[in-house]
Protein backbone atom coordinates (compact mmCIF):
# COMPACT_ATOMS: atom_id res chain seq x y z
CA UNK A 1 0.00 0.00 0.00
CA UNK A 2 1.31 3.45 -0.90
CA UNK A 3 2.12 5.71 2.01
CA UNK A 4 -0.32 8.58 2.56
CA UNK A 5 1.33 11.95 2.13
CA UNK A 6 -0.37 14.86 3.89
CA UNK A 7 0.02 18.55 3.20
CA UNK A 8 -0.50 21.25 5.83
CA UNK A 9 -4.25 21.61 5.24
CA UNK A 10 -4.88 17.86 5.33
CA UNK A 11 -2.76 17.49 8.48
CA UNK A 12 -4.73 20.15 10.36
CA UNK A 13 -8.10 18.84 9.19
CA UNK A 14 -7.19 15.31 10.30
CA UNK A 15 -6.18 16.44 13.80
CA UNK A 16 -9.26 18.64 14.18
CA UNK A 17 -11.60 15.78 13.25
CA UNK A 18 -9.66 13.29 15.37
CA UNK A 19 -9.94 15.45 18.48
CA UNK A 20 -13.58 16.45 17.83
CA UNK A 21 -14.52 12.76 17.75
CA UNK A 22 -12.97 12.16 21.19
CA UNK A 23 -13.47 15.42 23.03
CA UNK A 24 -16.90 14.62 24.50
CA UNK A 25 -15.80 11.21 25.81
CA UNK A 26 -12.61 12.70 27.29
CA UNK A 27 -14.60 15.51 28.93
CA UNK A 28 -16.99 12.97 30.44
CA UNK A 29 -14.13 10.83 31.77
CA UNK A 30 -12.41 13.89 33.24
CA UNK A 31 -15.49 15.17 35.07
CA UNK A 32 -16.72 11.74 36.23
CA UNK A 33 -13.38 11.01 37.88
CA UNK A 34 -13.28 14.45 39.53
CA UNK A 35 -16.82 14.12 40.86
CA UNK A 36 -16.32 10.67 42.34
CA UNK A 37 -13.38 11.22 44.66
CA UNK A 38 -14.42 8.63 47.25
CA UNK A 39 -13.79 5.54 45.13
CA UNK A 40 -12.26 4.34 41.88
CA UNK A 41 -8.96 5.73 40.74
CA UNK A 42 -8.39 7.70 43.94
CA UNK A 43 -8.20 4.50 45.98
CA UNK A 44 -5.54 2.62 44.02
CA UNK A 45 -1.73 2.88 44.27
CA UNK A 46 -0.42 5.79 42.21
CA UNK A 47 -4.01 6.91 41.60
CA UNK A 48 -3.11 10.59 41.90
CA UNK A 49 -0.20 10.13 39.51
CA UNK A 50 -2.49 8.49 36.96
CA UNK A 51 -4.94 11.34 37.41
CA UNK A 52 -2.13 13.80 36.66
CA UNK A 53 -1.64 12.04 33.32
CA UNK A 54 -5.32 12.50 32.49
CA UNK A 55 -5.17 16.18 33.44
CA UNK A 56 -2.07 16.71 31.32
CA UNK A 57 -3.44 14.99 28.20
CA UNK A 58 -6.91 16.50 28.50
CA UNK A 59 -5.50 19.97 29.19
CA UNK A 60 -2.91 19.97 26.42
CA UNK A 61 -5.41 18.93 23.76
CA UNK A 62 -8.04 21.37 25.01
CA UNK A 63 -5.45 24.13 24.79
CA UNK A 64 -3.99 23.32 21.38
CA UNK A 65 -6.67 21.53 19.35
CA UNK A 66 -10.07 22.79 20.53
CA UNK A 67 -10.11 25.31 17.70
CA UNK A 68 -10.22 25.55 13.95
CA UNK A 69 -7.19 26.58 11.94
CA UNK A 70 -4.63 24.95 14.23
CA UNK A 71 -2.06 26.64 12.00
CA UNK A 72 -1.58 29.57 12.56
CA UNK A 73 -3.91 29.97 15.59
CA UNK A 74 -2.00 27.62 17.93
CA UNK A 75 1.13 26.84 15.92
CA UNK A 76 3.09 29.12 13.63
CA UNK A 77 4.10 26.41 11.16
CA UNK A 78 3.79 22.69 10.38
CA UNK A 79 7.29 22.28 11.80
CA UNK A 80 6.23 23.67 15.18
CA UNK A 81 3.10 21.51 15.19
CA UNK A 82 5.03 18.34 14.37
CA UNK A 83 7.66 19.07 16.99
CA UNK A 84 4.84 19.45 19.54
CA UNK A 85 3.35 16.11 18.42
CA UNK A 86 6.73 14.42 18.73
CA UNK A 87 7.22 15.87 22.21
CA UNK A 88 3.79 14.70 23.28
CA UNK A 89 4.22 11.23 21.80
CA UNK A 90 7.40 10.86 23.88
CA UNK A 91 5.51 11.97 27.02
CA UNK A 92 2.63 9.54 26.42
CA UNK A 93 5.00 6.65 25.69
CA UNK A 94 6.86 7.30 28.93
CA UNK A 95 3.66 7.45 30.99
CA UNK A 96 2.15 4.40 29.29
CA UNK A 97 5.24 2.34 30.14
CA UNK A 98 4.84 2.58 33.91
CA UNK A 99 1.02 2.38 33.80
CA UNK A 100 1.10 -0.94 31.92
CA UNK A 101 3.45 -2.30 34.60
CA UNK A 102 0.89 -1.73 37.37
CA UNK A 103 -0.21 -4.86 39.31
CA UNK A 104 -3.20 -6.93 38.15
CA UNK A 105 -5.66 -5.45 40.66
CA UNK A 106 -5.13 -2.08 39.01
CA UNK A 107 -7.06 -3.17 35.93
CA UNK A 108 -10.38 -3.67 37.72
CA UNK A 109 -10.81 0.09 37.55
CA UNK A 110 -12.51 1.16 34.33
CA UNK A 111 -11.15 4.70 34.56
CA UNK A 112 -7.57 3.44 34.57
CA UNK A 113 -8.21 1.38 31.45
CA UNK A 114 -9.77 4.39 29.75
CA UNK A 115 -6.71 6.54 30.50
CA UNK A 116 -4.43 3.83 29.13
CA UNK A 117 -6.49 3.64 25.93
CA UNK A 118 -6.34 7.43 25.67
CA UNK A 119 -2.54 7.33 25.78
CA UNK A 120 -2.42 4.55 23.17
CA UNK A 121 -4.73 6.57 20.92
CA UNK A 122 -2.59 9.70 21.23
CA UNK A 123 0.57 7.74 20.42
CA UNK A 124 -1.05 6.23 17.33
CA UNK A 125 -2.39 9.58 16.12
CA UNK A 126 0.89 11.45 16.59
CA UNK A 127 2.86 8.68 14.90
CA UNK A 128 0.45 8.70 11.95
CA UNK A 129 0.80 12.47 11.53
CA UNK A 130 4.58 12.47 11.81
CA UNK A 131 4.99 9.57 9.41
CA UNK A 132 2.46 10.89 6.88
CA UNK A 133 3.49 14.52 6.55
CA UNK A 134 5.06 15.26 3.18
CA UNK A 135 8.41 16.46 4.59
CA UNK A 136 10.31 14.67 7.34
CA UNK A 137 11.20 17.62 9.56
CA UNK A 138 10.84 16.22 13.08
CA UNK A 139 14.30 15.90 14.56
CA UNK A 140 14.72 14.13 17.90
CA UNK A 141 17.08 16.88 19.05
CA UNK A 142 14.16 19.32 19.18
CA UNK A 143 12.47 17.28 21.90
CA UNK A 144 15.19 17.41 24.49
CA UNK A 145 15.21 21.12 25.47
CA UNK A 146 11.40 21.30 25.43
CA UNK A 147 10.98 18.24 27.63
CA UNK A 148 13.68 19.35 30.07
CA UNK A 149 12.37 22.92 30.36
CA UNK A 150 8.76 21.75 30.62
CA UNK A 151 9.71 19.39 33.45
CA UNK A 152 11.48 22.27 35.19
CA UNK A 153 8.36 24.45 35.12
CA UNK A 154 6.15 21.54 36.18
CA UNK A 155 8.47 20.99 39.17
CA UNK A 156 8.97 24.71 39.91
CA UNK A 157 12.69 24.27 39.28
CA UNK A 158 13.43 27.80 38.11
CA UNK A 159 17.19 27.40 38.67
CA UNK A 160 17.60 24.70 36.03
CA UNK A 161 15.05 26.39 33.75
CA UNK A 162 17.04 29.63 33.71
CA UNK A 163 20.28 27.70 33.25
CA UNK A 164 18.78 26.23 30.07
CA UNK A 165 17.88 29.74 28.90
CA UNK A 166 21.49 30.78 29.52
CA UNK A 167 22.81 27.90 27.42
CA UNK A 168 21.18 29.62 24.45
CA UNK A 169 22.01 33.20 25.48
CA UNK A 170 25.66 32.31 26.03
CA UNK A 171 25.93 30.97 22.49
CA UNK A 172 25.03 34.32 20.89
CA UNK A 173 28.19 36.21 19.82
CA UNK A 174 28.67 39.51 21.62
CA UNK A 175 29.43 41.27 18.34
CA UNK A 176 25.84 40.80 17.21
CA UNK A 177 24.28 42.95 19.91
CA UNK A 178 26.98 45.01 21.60
CA UNK A 179 25.47 48.29 20.38
CA UNK A 180 21.85 47.35 21.13
CA UNK A 181 21.87 45.65 24.52
CA UNK A 182 18.70 46.25 26.52
CA UNK A 183 16.00 44.54 28.54
CA UNK A 184 13.84 44.35 25.42
CA UNK A 185 16.52 42.48 23.50
CA UNK A 186 16.83 39.77 26.13
CA UNK A 187 13.07 39.64 26.61
CA UNK A 188 12.42 39.13 22.90
CA UNK A 189 15.00 36.33 22.69
CA UNK A 190 13.52 34.49 25.70
CA UNK A 191 10.00 34.90 24.29
CA UNK A 192 11.13 33.52 20.93
CA UNK A 193 12.81 30.55 22.62
CA UNK A 194 9.70 29.70 24.65
CA UNK A 195 7.30 30.14 21.75
CA UNK A 196 9.33 28.10 19.28
CA UNK A 197 9.70 25.27 21.79
CA UNK A 198 5.92 25.08 22.03
CA UNK A 199 5.14 26.82 25.34
CA UNK A 200 2.07 29.03 25.61
CA UNK A 201 3.55 32.45 26.36
CA UNK A 202 2.17 35.99 26.30
CA UNK A 203 4.44 39.04 26.44
CA UNK A 204 3.52 42.57 27.44
CA UNK A 205 0.13 41.52 28.81
CA UNK A 206 -1.81 44.63 29.87
CA UNK A 207 -3.59 44.79 33.22
CA UNK A 208 -5.41 47.64 34.96
CA UNK A 209 -2.18 48.73 36.71
CA UNK A 210 0.46 48.10 34.08
CA UNK A 211 2.00 45.57 31.72
CA UNK A 212 3.64 42.35 32.87
CA UNK A 213 6.66 41.23 30.86
CA UNK A 214 5.87 37.58 30.16
CA UNK A 215 3.24 35.05 31.18
CA UNK A 216 3.72 31.27 30.84
CA UNK A 217 0.80 28.95 31.61
CA UNK A 218 1.19 25.30 32.60
CA UNK A 219 -1.37 22.72 33.71
CA UNK A 220 -0.71 23.26 37.43
CA UNK A 221 1.12 26.58 37.48
CA UNK A 222 1.09 30.08 36.06
CA UNK A 223 4.43 31.88 35.85
CA UNK A 224 4.67 35.67 35.70
CA UNK A 225 8.13 36.79 34.59
CA UNK A 226 9.46 40.30 35.10
CA UNK A 227 12.78 41.09 33.45
CA UNK A 228 15.23 43.79 34.58
CA UNK A 229 18.32 44.84 32.66
CA UNK A 230 21.38 45.63 34.79
CA UNK A 231 24.38 47.13 33.04
CA UNK A 232 26.55 47.26 36.17
CA UNK A 233 25.88 43.71 37.37
CA UNK A 234 23.66 44.70 40.30
CA UNK A 235 20.82 42.28 41.00
CA UNK A 236 17.34 43.70 40.37
CA UNK A 237 15.43 40.44 40.82
CA UNK A 238 13.90 41.44 44.15
CA UNK A 239 12.79 44.73 42.61
CA UNK A 240 11.15 42.76 39.79
CA UNK A 241 9.25 40.56 42.27
CA UNK A 242 8.10 43.64 44.14
CA UNK A 243 6.78 45.16 40.92
CA UNK A 244 4.75 42.04 40.15
CA UNK A 245 3.21 42.17 43.62
CA UNK A 246 2.59 45.92 43.72
CA UNK A 247 1.02 45.93 40.25
CA UNK A 248 -1.03 42.82 41.15
CA UNK A 249 -0.13 41.15 37.86
CA UNK A 250 -1.29 37.77 39.14
CA UNK A 251 -4.64 38.90 40.54
CA UNK A 252 -6.76 37.43 37.74
CA UNK A 253 -5.24 33.97 38.38
CA UNK A 254 -5.24 33.91 42.18
CA UNK A 255 -8.74 32.37 42.40
CA UNK A 256 -7.93 29.57 39.98
CA UNK A 257 -6.82 26.08 40.96
CA UNK A 258 -3.33 26.77 39.64
CA UNK A 259 -0.43 27.99 41.75
CA UNK A 260 0.81 31.40 40.61
CA UNK A 261 4.54 32.10 40.73
CA UNK A 262 6.29 35.45 40.34
CA UNK A 263 9.75 35.17 38.79
CA UNK A 264 12.10 38.15 38.79
CA UNK A 265 15.05 37.89 36.41
CA UNK A 266 18.10 40.17 36.16
CA UNK A 267 19.72 40.28 32.72
CA UNK A 268 22.95 41.67 31.36
CA UNK A 269 26.07 42.01 33.49
CA UNK A 270 29.53 40.88 32.42
CA UNK A 271 28.32 37.55 31.03
CA UNK A 272 25.48 39.09 28.97
CA UNK A 273 22.90 36.60 30.19
CA UNK A 274 20.42 35.98 33.00
CA UNK A 275 22.76 36.17 35.98
CA UNK A 276 20.27 36.34 38.85
CA UNK A 277 16.67 35.33 39.48
CA UNK A 278 14.21 34.84 42.31
CA UNK A 279 10.77 33.25 42.61
CA UNK A 280 7.89 33.80 45.02
CA UNK A 281 4.45 32.23 45.30
CA UNK A 282 1.55 34.66 44.90
CA UNK A 283 -1.28 32.45 46.18
C-alpha positions as CSV (number, residue, x, y, z in Angstrom):
1,X,0.0,0.0,0.0
2,X,1.3,3.5,-0.9
3,X,2.1,5.7,2.0
4,X,-0.3,8.6,2.6
5,X,1.3,12.0,2.1
6,X,-0.4,14.9,3.9
7,X,0.0,18.5,3.2
8,X,-0.5,21.3,5.8
9,X,-4.2,21.6,5.2
10,X,-4.9,17.9,5.3
11,X,-2.8,17.5,8.5
12,X,-4.7,20.2,10.4
13,X,-8.1,18.8,9.2
14,X,-7.2,15.3,10.3
15,X,-6.2,16.4,13.8
16,X,-9.3,18.6,14.2
17,X,-11.6,15.8,13.2
18,X,-9.7,13.3,15.4
19,X,-9.9,15.5,18.5
20,X,-13.6,16.4,17.8
21,X,-14.5,12.8,17.8
22,X,-13.0,12.2,21.2
23,X,-13.5,15.4,23.0
24,X,-16.9,14.6,24.5
25,X,-15.8,11.2,25.8
26,X,-12.6,12.7,27.3
27,X,-14.6,15.5,28.9
28,X,-17.0,13.0,30.4
29,X,-14.1,10.8,31.8
30,X,-12.4,13.9,33.2
31,X,-15.5,15.2,35.1
32,X,-16.7,11.7,36.2
33,X,-13.4,11.0,37.9
34,X,-13.3,14.4,39.5
35,X,-16.8,14.1,40.9
36,X,-16.3,10.7,42.3
37,X,-13.4,11.2,44.7
38,X,-14.4,8.6,47.2
39,X,-13.8,5.5,45.1
40,X,-12.3,4.3,41.9
41,X,-9.0,5.7,40.7
42,X,-8.4,7.7,43.9
43,X,-8.2,4.5,46.0
44,X,-5.5,2.6,44.0
45,X,-1.7,2.9,44.3
46,X,-0.4,5.8,42.2
47,X,-4.0,6.9,41.6
48,X,-3.1,10.6,41.9
49,X,-0.2,10.1,39.5
50,X,-2.5,8.5,37.0
51,X,-4.9,11.3,37.4
52,X,-2.1,13.8,36.7
53,X,-1.6,12.0,33.3
54,X,-5.3,12.5,32.5
55,X,-5.2,16.2,33.4
56,X,-2.1,16.7,31.3
57,X,-3.4,15.0,28.2
58,X,-6.9,16.5,28.5
59,X,-5.5,20.0,29.2
60,X,-2.9,20.0,26.4
61,X,-5.4,18.9,23.8
62,X,-8.0,21.4,25.0
63,X,-5.4,24.1,24.8
64,X,-4.0,23.3,21.4
65,X,-6.7,21.5,19.4
66,X,-10.1,22.8,20.5
67,X,-10.1,25.3,17.7
68,X,-10.2,25.5,13.9
69,X,-7.2,26.6,11.9
70,X,-4.6,25.0,14.2
71,X,-2.1,26.6,12.0
72,X,-1.6,29.6,12.6
73,X,-3.9,30.0,15.6
74,X,-2.0,27.6,17.9
75,X,1.1,26.8,15.9
76,X,3.1,29.1,13.6
77,X,4.1,26.4,11.2
78,X,3.8,22.7,10.4
79,X,7.3,22.3,11.8
80,X,6.2,23.7,15.2
81,X,3.1,21.5,15.2
82,X,5.0,18.3,14.4
83,X,7.7,19.1,17.0
84,X,4.8,19.5,19.5
85,X,3.3,16.1,18.4
86,X,6.7,14.4,18.7
87,X,7.2,15.9,22.2
88,X,3.8,14.7,23.3
89,X,4.2,11.2,21.8
90,X,7.4,10.9,23.9
91,X,5.5,12.0,27.0
92,X,2.6,9.5,26.4
93,X,5.0,6.6,25.7
94,X,6.9,7.3,28.9
95,X,3.7,7.5,31.0
96,X,2.1,4.4,29.3
97,X,5.2,2.3,30.1
98,X,4.8,2.6,33.9
99,X,1.0,2.4,33.8
100,X,1.1,-0.9,31.9
101,X,3.5,-2.3,34.6
102,X,0.9,-1.7,37.4
103,X,-0.2,-4.9,39.3
104,X,-3.2,-6.9,38.1
105,X,-5.7,-5.4,40.7
106,X,-5.1,-2.1,39.0
107,X,-7.1,-3.2,35.9
108,X,-10.4,-3.7,37.7
109,X,-10.8,0.1,37.6
110,X,-12.5,1.2,34.3
111,X,-11.2,4.7,34.6
112,X,-7.6,3.4,34.6
113,X,-8.2,1.4,31.4
114,X,-9.8,4.4,29.7
115,X,-6.7,6.5,30.5
116,X,-4.4,3.8,29.1
117,X,-6.5,3.6,25.9
118,X,-6.3,7.4,25.7
119,X,-2.5,7.3,25.8
120,X,-2.4,4.6,23.2
121,X,-4.7,6.6,20.9
122,X,-2.6,9.7,21.2
123,X,0.6,7.7,20.4
124,X,-1.0,6.2,17.3
125,X,-2.4,9.6,16.1
126,X,0.9,11.4,16.6
127,X,2.9,8.7,14.9
128,X,0.5,8.7,11.9
129,X,0.8,12.5,11.5
130,X,4.6,12.5,11.8
131,X,5.0,9.6,9.4
132,X,2.5,10.9,6.9
133,X,3.5,14.5,6.6
134,X,5.1,15.3,3.2
135,X,8.4,16.5,4.6
136,X,10.3,14.7,7.3
137,X,11.2,17.6,9.6
138,X,10.8,16.2,13.1
139,X,14.3,15.9,14.6
140,X,14.7,14.1,17.9
141,X,17.1,16.9,19.0
142,X,14.2,19.3,19.2
143,X,12.5,17.3,21.9
144,X,15.2,17.4,24.5
145,X,15.2,21.1,25.5
146,X,11.4,21.3,25.4
147,X,11.0,18.2,27.6
148,X,13.7,19.4,30.1
149,X,12.4,22.9,30.4
150,X,8.8,21.8,30.6
151,X,9.7,19.4,33.4
152,X,11.5,22.3,35.2
153,X,8.4,24.4,35.1
154,X,6.2,21.5,36.2
155,X,8.5,21.0,39.2
156,X,9.0,24.7,39.9
157,X,12.7,24.3,39.3
158,X,13.4,27.8,38.1
159,X,17.2,27.4,38.7
160,X,17.6,24.7,36.0
161,X,15.1,26.4,33.8
162,X,17.0,29.6,33.7
163,X,20.3,27.7,33.3
164,X,18.8,26.2,30.1
165,X,17.9,29.7,28.9
166,X,21.5,30.8,29.5
167,X,22.8,27.9,27.4
168,X,21.2,29.6,24.5
169,X,22.0,33.2,25.5
170,X,25.7,32.3,26.0
171,X,25.9,31.0,22.5
172,X,25.0,34.3,20.9
173,X,28.2,36.2,19.8
174,X,28.7,39.5,21.6
175,X,29.4,41.3,18.3
176,X,25.8,40.8,17.2
177,X,24.3,43.0,19.9
178,X,27.0,45.0,21.6
179,X,25.5,48.3,20.4
180,X,21.9,47.4,21.1
181,X,21.9,45.7,24.5
182,X,18.7,46.2,26.5
183,X,16.0,44.5,28.5
184,X,13.8,44.3,25.4
185,X,16.5,42.5,23.5
186,X,16.8,39.8,26.1
187,X,13.1,39.6,26.6
188,X,12.4,39.1,22.9
189,X,15.0,36.3,22.7
190,X,13.5,34.5,25.7
191,X,10.0,34.9,24.3
192,X,11.1,33.5,20.9
193,X,12.8,30.5,22.6
194,X,9.7,29.7,24.7
195,X,7.3,30.1,21.8
196,X,9.3,28.1,19.3
197,X,9.7,25.3,21.8
198,X,5.9,25.1,22.0
199,X,5.1,26.8,25.3
200,X,2.1,29.0,25.6
201,X,3.6,32.5,26.4
202,X,2.2,36.0,26.3
203,X,4.4,39.0,26.4
204,X,3.5,42.6,27.4
205,X,0.1,41.5,28.8
206,X,-1.8,44.6,29.9
207,X,-3.6,44.8,33.2
208,X,-5.4,47.6,35.0
209,X,-2.2,48.7,36.7
210,X,0.5,48.1,34.1
211,X,2.0,45.6,31.7
212,X,3.6,42.3,32.9
213,X,6.7,41.2,30.9
214,X,5.9,37.6,30.2
215,X,3.2,35.0,31.2
216,X,3.7,31.3,30.8
217,X,0.8,29.0,31.6
218,X,1.2,25.3,32.6
219,X,-1.4,22.7,33.7
220,X,-0.7,23.3,37.4
221,X,1.1,26.6,37.5
222,X,1.1,30.1,36.1
223,X,4.4,31.9,35.9
224,X,4.7,35.7,35.7
225,X,8.1,36.8,34.6
226,X,9.5,40.3,35.1
227,X,12.8,41.1,33.5
228,X,15.2,43.8,34.6
229,X,18.3,44.8,32.7
230,X,21.4,45.6,34.8
231,X,24.4,47.1,33.0
232,X,26.5,47.3,36.2
233,X,25.9,43.7,37.4
234,X,23.7,44.7,40.3
235,X,20.8,42.3,41.0
236,X,17.3,43.7,40.4
237,X,15.4,40.4,40.8
238,X,13.9,41.4,44.2
239,X,12.8,44.7,42.6
240,X,11.2,42.8,39.8
241,X,9.3,40.6,42.3
242,X,8.1,43.6,44.1
243,X,6.8,45.2,40.9
244,X,4.8,42.0,40.1
245,X,3.2,42.2,43.6
246,X,2.6,45.9,43.7
247,X,1.0,45.9,40.3
248,X,-1.0,42.8,41.2
249,X,-0.1,41.1,37.9
250,X,-1.3,37.8,39.1
251,X,-4.6,38.9,40.5
252,X,-6.8,37.4,37.7
253,X,-5.2,34.0,38.4
254,X,-5.2,33.9,42.2
255,X,-8.7,32.4,42.4
256,X,-7.9,29.6,40.0
257,X,-6.8,26.1,41.0
258,X,-3.3,26.8,39.6
259,X,-0.4,28.0,41.7
260,X,0.8,31.4,40.6
261,X,4.5,32.1,40.7
262,X,6.3,35.4,40.3
263,X,9.7,35.2,38.8
264,X,12.1,38.2,38.8
265,X,15.1,37.9,36.4
266,X,18.1,40.2,36.2
267,X,19.7,40.3,32.7
268,X,23.0,41.7,31.4
269,X,26.1,42.0,33.5
270,X,29.5,40.9,32.4
271,X,28.3,37.6,31.0
272,X,25.5,39.1,29.0
273,X,22.9,36.6,30.2
274,X,20.4,36.0,33.0
275,X,22.8,36.2,36.0
276,X,20.3,36.3,38.9
277,X,16.7,35.3,39.5
278,X,14.2,34.8,42.3
279,X,10.8,33.3,42.6
280,X,7.9,33.8,45.0
281,X,4.4,32.2,45.3
282,X,1.6,34.7,44.9
283,X,-1.3,32.4,46.2
